[in-house]
Amino acid sequence: MPERVLGVNAVFHDPASALVVDGRIVAAAEEERFTRRKHGKIPVAFSTWEVPERSARWCLDTARVAAHELDAVAYSYDPALAPARSEDVTADEWESLRTLYVERAPLFLQSALPGLDPAVVRFVPHHVAHAASAYLAAPFRSCAVLVLDGRGECASHLAGHAREGQLVVLAAQRLPQSLGLVYESVTGHLGFKRASDEYKVMALASYGRPAFLGELRDAVRTTRDGGFMAEPLDWRRFAPPVRPGEEWRSAHADLAASVQRRLEEVLLELAQWLHERTGERALAMAGGVALNCVASSRLWRDGPFDEVWVQPAAGDAGTALGGALYVARDLGDAATPMAGAALGRGWSDDELAGWLDGAGVPYERPPDVADAAAETIARNGVVAWFDGRAEYGPRALGHRSLLADPRNRANLERLNDVKGREQFRPVAPMVLLDRAPEIFDGGPIPSPYMLFTHRVRDGWSERIPAVVHVDGTARIQTVDPAEEPLVARLLRAFERRTGVPVLVNTSLNTAGRPMVDDPRDALECFGSTPVDMLVMGPFVVRRPGSAAAVRQARPEVLAA
Ligand SMILES: [Fe+2]
């Protein structure tokens, strides 16, 4: 009998569910994609009662597994490792309330999934779940493992050695020392949302100089046991806090640059320690800090490992998958490495046609949807691209994407306007895998999950200005035709027209909203934004009056 293991993340933020059957990842999705509430819930102790019931139910439904048929449910937090619970649950910033809710989680899950036996729920230590989401999903039989996070039960980091699916923990830094919380804290100081907008600090950093690096080096430093110290810093020493509506000044960019640079240095030192202990050539990473693609790229370039692999849902959402893989392994199932991030919801062509008919919008089924979209993009149109199963993790990888022409510099501002984002935020390119080395270097290729930054080679920066960040880099997604045949065909069709095998690819969503997930979200997004064309599976909806989206009678003429 196949083992069926559901994983859930419910404690801090980004609630999510994943289903593993016989060691194989069948489904994984974040709760926010269903509830349309960014990050799923507020990251406070008293929201821990919420369980990701919609994503969990979808996981079971899509695999036709009834709740009573589950062999185990992995919950990615172990209350036995948390600080001892006090009588007063309001003490210690509600820490005891959080622990109490986690202890009751089997009953909450039984309510959400009628028929579930609460006795099958197993608690997996938070950072073991993060670690398993990397080493059991990565394409390595053995590797070093590094988890860098805000916090778990009582630690913020894990360094380990994985061999044949078994993890040996070599170091775990105890709280309150936390690189993730240092980064979160400066995120709040710079006027962004903590535990949510850390990537904006990373983007802002490239506009500054690491002017305060000396002070950061004194306060945040590694220790000889594989861990680190992170003393509290009063950020006001360096720059005043940014209040809502205020502009960032150069001191703020310098502060972001200093924290970013120190994070990279500490990451390199931790990796060096881990490399010496394990002797492994490959490193698998997870935890929220692993989503810092500038730091991961520095580690790839300057660190001791030949290969660095980051799980695409490296944040807390990924612990649903990691927990499920860990428990499945414990039940005796060898894990099958992750084949891709398209693990969320998808619809058949007939279902998509039903949604379009229901919306009453005129649509067509062109002979080749890739060609039709490439034509619109080459005419400087913006295309909302909805195809296949939704991505697990924060990056759009050609399933729920907004696509545009990278040759037009103004498309950066245009897309940031569509998405209601700050203008300092870069947009990223997707590129055909076999052409990537000619255009980008300084980062791993292939890079299918858009988790590393690369340098744009001389001669190409001027050709694709919309995707070149202020520091001359780009966070690329390489597209392998064997893995993503339709997206590869789209890139080829665009290249035939323009000579450029690159497209701007940013997530399909509008300001402050989770990524588009279902056809209704896609239609609402198309209806409320100046997008020229909506592609849904094999169907195309053109914006009335859009010059870019006009049907081309003889595309072969342009292709010549
Ligand atoms: Fe975490």
Boltz pocket constraint, residues with backbone or C-beta under 6 A from the ligand:
constraints:
  - pocket:
      binder: B
      contacts: [[A, 126], [A, 130], [A, 149], [A, 150], [A, 151], [A, 152], [A, 287], [A, 288], [A, 315], [A, 316]]
      max_distance: 6.0
